[in-house]
Amino acid sequence: MKKHTLLILCLCCVLIAKGENGYDLWLRYKPVGNKTLLQSYRENITTIITSGSSATMDIVKNELSTGLQGLLQTTIDHGAAVNRHGAIIAGTPRSSPLISNAGIAIPLQQAGEEGFVILSKILNGKRCILISGNTEKGVLYGAFHFLRLLQTEQSIQQLNIISAPKIRLRMLDHWDNPDRTVERGYAGFSIWNWHTLPGYIDQRYIDYARANASIGINGTVVTNVNANAVVLTQPYLEKVKALADVLRPYGIKIYLTARFSAPMEIGGLKTADPLDASVQHWWQEKIKEIYTYVPDFGGFLVKANSEGQPGPQDYKRTHADGANMLADAIAPFKGIVIWRAFVYSNENPLDRHKQAYDDFVPLDGTFRPNVLVQVKNGAIDFMPREPFHPLFGAMPKTPLMMEFQVTQEYLGQGTSLVFLAPLFKETLESDTYSKGKGSTVAKVIDGSLEHHPLTGMAGVANIGNDINWCGHPFAQANWYALGRLAWDHTISSEQIADEWLRMTYSNNPRFLKAASRLMLESRDIIVQYSNPIGLHHIMGTSHHYGPAPWVNNQQRPEWNPVYYHKADSAGIGFNRTATGSNALAQYQPAAREQWENMQTCDEKYLLWFHHVPWNFRMKSGKSLWEELCYQYYTGAERAGKMQDTWKSLQPFVDKQRFEQVNMLLKIQHTEAIWWRNACILYFQTFSRMPIPASYEQPGKTLEYYKSLRFPFAPGI
């Protein structure tokens, strides 16, 4: 017995030392380590019975077989009849007589079109587990969920799971260009190799679809909203068809970006005016062509009249005019139009925070039923922390779709460990008060507040062709979090972190306790050392890498960090109250109450909404200047302690991934000190106050930090 135990321990040590490259993401299917649970699993899982011969059901069968054999380290039989305990029966009532006769009609009714049920049942006197849905897609999601239970070492006794997605469209938005560069991408080049498509189907496309299906993502926009119109041409539609064919069995629809000037760029027209009959006809024909290649094409994502992109306002038309023209053309095919509300204009002198609201609220109720208006979580641009966008709750007649950023453009990019589930949850749980207390952003986007059937949540993808998909090993958790929250926004950040850590690294309780804390605190840490107390958009311009609060020479005012912090000898911060830009007026009275009074404002957003004197007394008793120093120094210190936490976890992590994260955490600590020193030295030129003597004084001058250049920073 002792020799047997020693052999197992030696094998575990070899596996840990061998290392992993991260390609398998959270679908590693490593042997269950808890011996008691392993024995229970083996007793309750002996046979796989699937029905149906479609590509999707083949995936279900193969995934269950691969997953169960990897987890249980035993051969799982495939059968057609229940003649022993432990059958896993997967299928729909239409394809499986066993399921149709199992008396589960009521649970399936609750599951809806895409949901699933996982139920313990006695059939023919034998213990069985049913994995079913009303569609094969639901069965696929159920199979992945069942495997997740085993991966995370949950009990599978007396299962009674009914799960339906709270949001209809759960999407990744790729900012990938046809030349394989990725805007705001920090994990290598695009995974889409347009040059070799359609003839060569990279295995990576299949693995991408599988990973998305495992977390319930059912749509992908494969092109950048800033890209040209080439993807709408016939040669590229053949390539799009090849990708769509790969994604379809995994329940994923393909979407494309529609450049508004496409009728001129590739159609030879002299105008793209949405009210022009020739333009309308061109789009009708183009959409008809797309559907000949991709019969289940999902629709278009459009960026218009923002950051120099063409749009309907070029012709004195509204966003609704533009969206509705496309919506009418695609409606016969049951496609949708997702129209982005990320708009601001160089010619508009108003606070950038206000511009999208001013453009879109007057259009409420004028969009076609198959239009979703996609709104970023905040009004500026994916900041490390910002209040929820005032559009949420302000357009009751229009379905609004959430747009989160999964790629870490403003959150340390590819060098920082920042878990974004707390950011997503912070927005989703914010109360708009649009229909009284409890009118959360989540209820706006899941349609329950205004009874909208068309709902959606998108995340700007952080995926590239790096071997581990996302660059930073922990960045995978943000892709995972987006999918899990799009399926069920009530799941906690703690649960998401726990699931991901268990599947990606280890079920060991000591590992989980420390690693979970590391993840859950990480977003707060980067806010603290980069944009504390409501500061925002003070990153380097263009590449957005590192601090540059001094920049004031950009051609557009709202591209300059000085536009946002407005530091002067009197204080710091953007006054968005009635005495300033009055952006606060765009929120419901009960929502803005928490921010409108400088004395009682939630300090997380103090400098977002107020220009605050340097000697203002904070809740801590410190002056604003002292608090600013405290936040920057404490954040940098906490970033350093992240390294210590990770080092304590070395016994539980394979060497390759341990060293990779360890090196990146060292870089992150260096960058945190850079942020701290550069910002404190710069803001000190306005406060004229000393850095408290108890803190380590910066070793370099402000001019040194101003002189830094990064001409080859990734992501641009």
C-alpha positions, -999 to +999 in steps of 0.1 A: +000+000+000+028+024+009+046+016-024+014+023-043+009+056-025+045+066-032+041+057-069+010+080-071+029+109-054+059+104-077+036+104-107+019+137-095+053+153-091+064+143-126+031+157-140+036+190-122+073+193-132+065+185-168+046+217-172+017+228-194+015+254-221-021+265-214-035+255-247-062+233-232-076+262-212-102+250-186-109+218-205-078+198-193-098+168-180-070+158-156-075+127-133-098+134-103-075+138-073-100+131-045-099+093-042-132+090-024-150+111-051-132+093-078-146+060-066-180+075-063-178+089-099-167+055-112-196+038-096-221+063-109-206+066-144-202+034-164-218+039-198-225+067-222-258+065-242-263+091-269-289+094-296-289+112-329-263+112-357-258+150-362-225+168-360-236+183-327-245+150-311-212+135-323-195+164-304-215+156-273-206+119-275-169+126-281-167+153-254-183+130-228-160+101-238-128+122-238-137+141-206-149+111-186-120+089-196-095+116-187-111+125-154-119+089-143-089+072-158-111+043-168-128+030-200-163+042-204-186+019-224-209+031-251-243+015-252-279+018-264-299+003-235-299+008-197-288-026-183-265-015-155-261+013-130-243+045-141-256+052-175-252+088-188-280+093-212-276+124-235-301+136-261-333+154-268-368+140-263-372+138-301-340+118-306-340+096-275-369+073-265-352+069-231-355+106-225-389+111-240-403+084-217-384+097-186-411+121-174-390+153-176-413+174-198-418+201-171-381+206-164-374+208-201-401+234-205-382+256-180-350+250-199-362+268-231-345+266-264-309+266-253-310+254-217-305+220-203-315+197-175-292+172-157-313+148-136-307+117-115-333+091-125-341+054-121-347+037-154-353+000-157-344-002-121-310+012-127-295+045-115-290+069-145-281+105-151-300+123-179-284+152-198-311+167-220-324+198-237-351+208-261-324+213-288-291+195-294-273+228-286-289+225-251-276+190-248-241+202-257-242+229-230-255+203-205-226+179-213-201+206-207-218+215-174-218+179-163-181+176-170-175+209-151-192+193-120-166+165-122-137+188-129-145+209-099-151+178-077-188+184-070-212+157-059-232+140-086-257+123-062-293+133-066-287+157-095-316+181-102-302+209-124-323+231-147-303+258-164-314+283-190-294+313-203-306+347-190-294+364-221-302+354-256-270+365-275-238+357-258-210+370-280-173+376-285-164+407-305-130+402-322-111+433-331-091+413-356-080+428-389-078+410-423-040+413-421-040+393-388-031+423-366-054+426-336-065+460-323-060+461-285-047+425-288-020+413-264-018+376-273-001+376-307-017+377-341-053+369-351-063+332-350-081+338-383-058+331-412-077+346-440-049+338-465-053+300-461-090+300-458-112+284-471-090+255-481-072+250-448-091+246-416-068+251-386-075+228-357-074+260-336-108+271-351-123+239-338-108+242-304-119+278-303-155+268-310-153+240-284-140+264-257-168+289-264-195+262-263-182+250-230-191+284-214-223+291-235-210+316-260-232+314-291-220+342-314-188+356-326-180+387-347-148+377-365-138+412-378-128+445-363-154+473-361-127+495-376-118+472-405-125+480-441-153+463-461-132+436-477-148+409-456-181+416-475-166+407-508-172+374-526-138+359-520-139+366-483-175+354-480-162+320-491-138+321-463-165+332-438-186+302-449-157+279-441-155+294-405-193+293-401-193+256-410-168+249-382-187+269-356-222+258-364-221+223-347-210+240-315-240+263-315-221+294-326-234+318-352-210+340-371-215+378-374-197+404-394-189+440-390-206+462-416-186+493-426-212+519-434-195+531-465-193+496-480-217+506-509-191+531-520-159+512-512-169+479-528-202+486-545-191+515-567-219+538-555-214+575-550-232+576-517-239+555-486-270+576-476-293+552-458-324+568-473-311+565-508-329+538-528-298+526-545-280+522-512-309+502-498-310+480-528-272+474-526-275+462-490-305+440-498-285+423-525-254+420-504-273+405-475-290+380-499-255+370-511-242+365-476-271+341-467-263+320-498-229+313-482-240+313-445-277+303-442-277+309-404-257+342-406-264+361-373-262+397-386-241+428-384-222+447-358-218+484-368-195+512-356-207+544-372-199+581-367-173+574-340-136+581-341-137+590-377-158+560-389-184+567-416-220+567-407-255+581-413-247+614-397-225+621-427-257+625-446-276+644-418-294+612-409-298+596-375-283+565-360-318+550-362-320+558-399-288+539-405-296+509-382-331+506-396-320+505-432-298+475-424-324+460-401-351+461-429-327+445-454-318+416-430-352+411-414-365+386-440-336+363-431-342+367-393-309+384-389-302+413-364-283+445-364-261+455-334-255+492-335-228+504-312-235+535-290-198+543-286-200+577-303-183+610-296-173+638-319-144+661-322-168+688-333-189+683-302-176+705-273-197+687-247-182+664-221-175+631-238-194+614-210-227+630-222-225+625-260-238+590-265-268+597-242-276+629-261-274+611-294-294+580-286-320+588-259-341+610-284-342+580-307-357+556-281-386+537-296-375+545-332-353+514-339-366+483-356-374+453-334-343+434-348-319+461-337-298+460-305-281+491-293-247+479-279-236+501-249-202+500-232-203+494-195-193+530-189-196+563-207-159+569-214-141+538-226-135+506-206-118+523-177-104+503-148-133+516-128-162+538-140-198+543-131-224+525-152-233+541-185-263+565-182-279+550-212-288+519-192-323+526-179-327+556-202-340+539-233-369+517-221-383+511-256-350+499-270-332+467-262-297+475-250-268+451-253-239+451-229-204+456-242-176+446-219-139+446-227-122+412-220-089+423-235-071+444-210-066+476-230-066+499-200-059+472-174-023+464-177-026+448-211-007+416-215+016+419-185-009+422-157-029+397-137-063+413-135-095+393-130-124+411-145-154+393-131-156+419-102-156+447-128-184+430-148-204+423-116-199+459-104-216+471-135-243+445-137-254+450-101-255+488-103-289+502-098-303+525-125-335+533-105-352+537-139-383+519-126-376+523-089-351+506-066-338+473-079-337+483-116-302+470-120-282+471-152-285+433-153-323+436-155-320+462-183-298+439-205-316+406-198-349+422-209-367+415-177-371+452-168-389+462-200-399+427-214-376+428-244-372+394-261-340+404-279-311+406-254-273+404-255-240+406-239-207+410-257-171+409-247-142+424-268-121+393-272-086+388-257-078+358-280-047+356-302-025+329-317-002+326-286+000+290-276-021+297-245-047+318-265-047+349-242-010+358-236-011+361-198-022+327-183-047+343-160-063+363-188-080+331-198-102+336-167-117+368-182-128+349-214-143+323-191-160+349-168-176+366-198-192+334-209-204+323-175-219+357-167-236+360-201-253+327-193-262+336-157-253+371-144-263+361-109-232+339-105-207+355-081-171+364-089-160+340-062-177+311-079-163+320-113-128+322-099-132+290-080-144+271-110-117+284-133-089+278-108-101+242-102-103+234-139-072+252-150-049+245-121-059+225-090-086+214-067-063+216-037-079+236-009-047+254+000-041+264-035-077+276-040-078+297-009-047+318-018-051+318-056-088+329-054-079+358-031-051+368-055-076+369-084-105+386-065-082+414-052-063+420-085-087+444-102-089+466-071-051+466-069-046+479-105-072+506-099-054+516-068-020+520-084-032+534-117-065+553-116-075+557-079-103+578-064-121+581-098-092+592-119-096+579-155-081+579-190-046+591-178-028+563-198-003+568-225-020+580-257-026+558-287-011+526-273-026+532-238+004+515-221+015+530-189+009+564-173+010+597-192-013+622-173+008+651-187-002+646-224-019+677-238-009+678-275-033+654-292-053+667-321-086+660-304-093+674-269-108+642-256-078+621-265-057+641-240-054+628-204-054+664-192-090+666-205-101+641-179-081+649-147-081+687-150-055+691-123-046+727-114-033+745-084-069+745-069-074+707-071-080+678-094-110+660-110-137+665-136-167+685-124-197+667-138-222+682-114-247+710-122-219+736-118-198+717-143-207+696-174-238+684-156-234+648-169-249+637-136-283+649-148-283+620-172-288+596-143-320+590-124-322+612-092-319+582-069-288+570-088-270+604-089-276+610-052-246+588-044-223+610-064-236+646-066-224+659-032-187+661-029-190+655+009-209+622+005-198+610-029-187+574-031-149+580-030-143+554-057-158+580-081-150+612-064-126+626-090-149+612-118-176+636-108-159+664-089-130+689-091-117+684-055-094+708-036-060+693-027-067+698+010-102+683+010-107+660+040-113+624+030-132+598+050-099+584+061-090+618+077-063+624+052-062+653+028-070+645-008-033+648-016-023+625+012-050+600+002-038+601-034-003+593-023-016+565+000-036+549-028-007+549-053+018+536-028-005+510-013-015+498-047+021+493-058+029+476-025+000+452-030+012+445-065+045+434-050+028+411-025+010+394-054+044+379-062+047+365-027+013+349-029+021+332-062+055+319-050+037+302-021+016+283-046+046+268-065+041+233-051+006+232-067+015+245-102+035+230-131+069+246-136+061+261-170+031+281-160+045+289-126+075+305-141+055+324-167+032+339-142+061+346-118+079+366-144+048+385-154+041+394-118+076+409-115+069+430-146+035+441-131+052+452-099+077+472-118+049+488-138+030+496-106+060+515-093+062+533-126+026+543-124+030+554-088+061+575-093+051+591-126+016+601-114+026+613-080+055+634-094+032+649-120+003+657-098+027+671-072+035+699-097-001+711-091-006+703-054+028+717-043+027+694-014+054+670-003+052+632-006+049+620+030+083+611+044+072+576+054+070+567+017+100+557-005+108+587-026+109+583-064+143+575-077+138+592-110+126+626-121+093+635-137+112+644-169+126+609-171+090+594-170+079+619-196+107+609-219+097+573-221+086+561-256+070+529-267+068+529-305+062+492-308+037+487-280+013+459-290-023+463-298-023+493-322 
